[in-house]
């Protein structure tokens, strides 16, 4: 998995075979990483806001 502080990069066009038979597909992994990144980003923003408000 990529560094959680950096938004995951979408697979390149030639990373996917387009056949629909791969399990998991490169897009499945990307969407899972993206979902995890979004959750972690929201937590980081909430924590930063809480720290800012406590000063």
Secondary structure in CASP SS format (residue, H / E / C, confidence):
PFRMAT SS
TARGET T0000
AUTHOR 0000-0000-0000
METHOD secondary structure of the structure
MODEL  1
X C 1.00
X C 1.00
X C 1.00
X C 1.00
X C 1.00
X C 1.00
X C 1.00
X C 1.00
X C 1.00
X C 1.00
X C 1.00
X C 1.00
X H 1.00
X H 1.00
X H 1.00
X C 1.00
X C 1.00
X C 1.00
X C 1.00
X C 1.00
X C 1.00
X C 1.00
X C 1.00
X C 1.00
X C 1.00
X H 1.00
X H 1.00
X H 1.00
X H 1.00
X H 1.00
X H 1.00
X H 1.00
X H 1.00
X H 1.00
X H 1.00
X H 1.00
X H 1.00
X H 1.00
X H 1.00
X H 1.00
X H 1.00
X H 1.00
X H 1.00
X H 1.00
X H 1.00
X H 1.00
X H 1.00
X H 1.00
X H 1.00
X H 1.00
X H 1.00
X H 1.00
X H 1.00
X C 1.00
X C 1.00
END
